[in-house]
Amino acid sequence: MVPSTFVPIHQSEHILHERFVDADEAATVLSVHPKTLQRWSRQGVVPAHPIGEGRRKYWRYLVSELEAWLRERTAQTASQAG
């Protein structure tokens, strides 16, 4: 198991720390299957952070990045429809 890793998030004058989540938890945030999320990660579709070397990698995600990606994608879809 890969240990949790934290990165600083600057918000106002406070620094918060956000932990990386695994594919299962990130897939829940996006309402997709974990295998779909892993495929998107390999293809560079979603913001993802590979951990490990070689062909097999563990993918980790920041929920804030996924939420921002989802908002951007939703806005693009809405502007194309309108």
C-alpha positions in Angstrom: 0.0 0.0 0.0 1.3 3.5 -0.9 1.3 5.9 2.0 -0.9 9.0 1.9 0.8 12.0 0.5 -0.2 15.6 1.2 0.3 18.7 -0.8 -0.1 22.3 0.3 -3.1 24.1 -1.0 -3.0 27.9 -0.8 -6.4 29.4 0.1 -6.6 33.0 1.3 -3.8 33.4 3.7 -4.1 29.9 5.1 -2.2 26.9 3.8 -4.4 23.8 3.9 -3.1 20.3 3.1 -5.0 18.0 0.8 -4.3 14.3 0.7 -4.1 12.3 -2.4 -6.9 9.7 -2.9 -6.9 6.4 -4.8 -8.8 5.5 -7.9 -11.8 4.0 -6.0 -12.3 7.2 -4.0 -11.7 9.5 -7.0 -14.1 7.5 -9.1 -16.8 8.0 -6.5 -16.3 11.7 -6.8 -16.7 11.6 -10.6 -19.5 8.9 -10.5 -17.5 6.6 -12.9 -16.1 3.1 -12.5 -12.5 3.0 -11.2 -11.3 1.2 -14.3 -12.7 4.0 -16.5 -10.9 6.5 -14.3 -7.6 4.6 -14.6 -8.0 4.5 -18.4 -8.6 8.2 -18.5 -5.5 8.7 -16.3 -3.3 6.7 -18.7 -4.8 8.7 -21.6 -4.2 12.1 -19.9 -7.9 12.9 -19.9 -8.1 13.7 -16.1 -5.7 15.3 -13.7 -3.8 12.4 -12.2 -0.5 11.8 -10.5 1.4 8.5 -11.3 3.3 6.9 -8.5 5.9 4.3 -9.3 8.1 3.4 -12.2 7.8 1.0 -15.1 4.7 0.0 -16.9 2.4 -0.4 -13.9 1.7 2.7 -11.9 -0.4 3.6 -9.0 -2.6 6.6 -9.8 -3.4 9.2 -7.2 -5.7 12.1 -7.4 -6.5 15.4 -5.7 -10.2 15.9 -5.2 -9.9 19.6 -5.8 -8.3 19.0 -9.2 -11.0 16.5 -10.2 -13.7 18.9 -9.1 -12.1 21.8 -11.1 -11.8 19.5 -14.1 -15.4 18.5 -13.8 -16.6 22.1 -13.5 -14.6 23.1 -16.6 -15.9 20.1 -18.6 -19.5 20.9 -17.5 -19.1 24.6 -18.5 -17.7 23.6 -21.9 -20.6 21.2 -22.6 -23.1 23.9 -21.5 -21.5 26.5 -23.8 -21.5 24.1 -26.8 -25.2 23.2 -26.2 -26.3 26.9 -25.9 
